[in-house]
Amino acid sequence: TTGPSSDSDSSPAVESVEDNPDGGCHIYRNGYYGSSIAVVEGILEVNIIQMTSIQMTESQAENSLVDFVVTCQGSLPTDVCTVVSDPTCQVSKSVVCDPIVVTDECLLTIRRAFEESGTYCINITLGDDTSQALASALISVNAGECT
């Protein structure tokens, strides 16, 4: 059972009762315990501020490359995941996760390849050990161009 302490210590008093299998009597233990809580800020917000199509030569034209410039607020992320889905954001086509190192300011460029032209839903998730934040966008990829 737990009850308030009778002295000036703000820690709750703990009384523990255990059965003794040999004699059938009870063992009483009294004492105090303490714990601490660490509040962390976490990643509060993610924004996709720019999407740029990368120009490629004819021999490299099998994939369209797009750079996403992303910013965030709060703590610095340690990993990024990109989910490419259909335009309704319901059917996932690919998921790519990478560790990242952000040292000072949360501004990073994420490059992703698209195998064919079309409209896609992009979810970019930045995460660390304690939090995650998500930004989404619709992108139309047309043979080396994005809108």
C-alpha positions as CSV (number, residue, x, y, z in Angstrom):
1,T,0.0,0.0,0.0
2,T,1.1,3.6,-0.5
3,G,0.3,6.5,1.8
4,P,1.6,10.0,2.5
5,S,4.8,10.3,4.5
6,S,4.6,11.5,8.1
7,D,7.8,13.5,8.0
8,S,8.8,16.5,5.8
9,D,10.0,14.2,2.9
10,S,7.7,14.5,0.0
11,S,8.4,10.9,-1.2
12,P,5.5,8.5,-0.7
13,A,5.8,5.9,2.0
14,V,5.7,2.3,0.8
15,E,4.7,-0.7,2.9
16,S,5.2,-4.1,1.4
17,V,3.6,-7.3,2.7
18,E,4.9,-10.7,1.7
19,D,3.8,-14.2,2.6
20,N,6.4,-16.4,4.1
21,P,6.0,-19.8,2.6
22,D,7.6,-21.6,5.6
23,G,5.8,-20.2,8.6
24,G,2.6,-18.7,7.2
25,C,3.4,-15.4,8.8
26,H,3.8,-12.0,7.1
27,I,7.0,-10.0,6.6
28,Y,6.6,-6.2,6.7
29,R,9.0,-3.8,5.0
30,N,8.8,-0.1,5.3
31,G,10.7,2.6,3.3
32,Y,10.6,5.4,0.8
33,Y,11.2,5.6,-2.9
34,G,11.9,8.3,-5.3
35,S,11.8,8.7,-9.0
36,S,12.5,11.5,-11.6
37,I,10.9,12.4,-14.8
38,A,12.8,14.0,-17.7
39,V,10.8,16.2,-20.0
40,V,12.1,16.4,-23.5
41,E,11.1,18.8,-26.2
42,G,11.0,16.4,-29.2
43,I,10.5,17.3,-32.8
44,L,7.6,19.7,-32.9
45,E,7.0,20.5,-36.5
46,V,8.3,19.4,-40.0
47,N,7.8,21.5,-43.2
48,I,8.6,20.7,-46.8
49,I,9.7,24.1,-48.1
50,Q,10.9,23.1,-51.6
51,M,10.7,20.3,-54.1
52,T,13.2,20.4,-57.0
53,S,13.5,18.0,-59.9
54,I,17.1,17.0,-60.7
55,Q,18.0,17.2,-64.4
56,M,19.5,14.0,-65.7
57,T,21.2,13.0,-68.9
58,E,19.4,10.7,-71.4
59,S,21.5,7.7,-70.2
60,Q,20.3,8.3,-66.6
61,A,16.6,8.8,-67.5
62,E,15.2,5.6,-66.1
63,N,14.4,7.3,-62.8
64,S,13.3,10.9,-62.0
65,L,15.1,12.3,-59.0
66,V,13.5,14.9,-56.7
67,D,15.1,16.8,-53.9
68,F,12.9,17.7,-51.0
69,V,14.2,20.6,-48.7
70,V,12.8,20.0,-45.2
71,T,12.9,22.1,-42.1
72,C,11.9,21.3,-38.5
73,Q,11.3,22.9,-35.1
74,G,12.3,21.4,-31.8
75,S,15.0,18.8,-31.2
76,L,17.3,17.7,-34.0
77,P,16.3,14.5,-35.8
78,T,18.4,11.4,-36.1
79,D,16.5,9.6,-38.9
80,V,14.3,10.3,-41.8
81,C,11.7,8.1,-43.5
82,T,10.0,8.8,-46.8
83,V,6.8,7.0,-47.7
84,V,5.7,7.3,-51.4
85,S,2.0,6.4,-51.9
86,D,-0.7,6.7,-54.4
87,P,-2.4,10.1,-54.8
88,T,-5.0,9.2,-52.1
89,C,-2.2,8.5,-49.6
90,Q,-3.8,5.0,-49.0
91,V,-1.6,2.5,-50.9
92,S,2.1,2.6,-50.1
93,K,4.5,2.1,-53.1
94,S,7.8,2.4,-51.3
95,V,9.3,3.2,-47.9
96,V,12.9,4.5,-47.5
97,C,14.5,5.2,-44.1
98,D,17.9,6.6,-43.5
99,P,19.9,7.8,-40.5
100,I,20.9,11.4,-40.7
101,V,23.2,13.8,-38.9
102,V,21.9,17.3,-38.3
103,T,24.4,19.4,-36.3
104,D,23.2,22.9,-35.9
105,E,20.0,23.9,-37.7
106,C,17.2,21.6,-38.8
107,L,17.5,22.1,-42.6
108,L,18.1,19.1,-44.8
109,T,17.7,17.9,-48.4
110,I,16.3,14.5,-49.1
111,R,16.7,13.0,-52.6
112,R,14.3,10.4,-53.7
113,A,13.9,8.5,-57.0
114,F,10.6,7.9,-58.9
115,E,10.5,5.1,-61.4
116,E,7.7,6.5,-63.5
117,S,5.7,9.6,-64.1
118,G,2.6,10.2,-62.1
119,T,1.1,11.9,-59.0
120,Y,2.3,10.7,-55.7
121,C,1.6,11.4,-52.0
122,I,4.8,11.9,-50.1
123,N,5.1,11.5,-46.3
124,I,8.4,12.6,-44.8
125,T,8.9,11.6,-41.1
126,L,11.7,13.0,-39.0
127,G,12.4,11.1,-35.8
128,D,14.7,10.9,-32.8
129,D,14.8,8.6,-29.7
130,T,11.8,10.3,-28.2
131,S,9.6,11.8,-30.9
132,Q,8.5,11.9,-34.5
133,A,7.0,14.5,-36.7
134,L,5.4,14.2,-40.2
135,A,5.0,16.4,-43.3
136,S,2.9,15.4,-46.3
137,A,2.7,16.7,-49.9
138,L,1.2,15.7,-53.3
139,I,3.8,15.8,-56.1
140,S,3.3,15.3,-59.8
141,V,6.4,13.8,-61.5
142,N,6.5,14.1,-65.3
143,A,9.7,12.8,-67.0
144,G,12.2,14.9,-65.0
145,E,9.9,17.6,-63.8
146,C,7.9,17.9,-60.6
147,T,5.1,20.2,-59.6
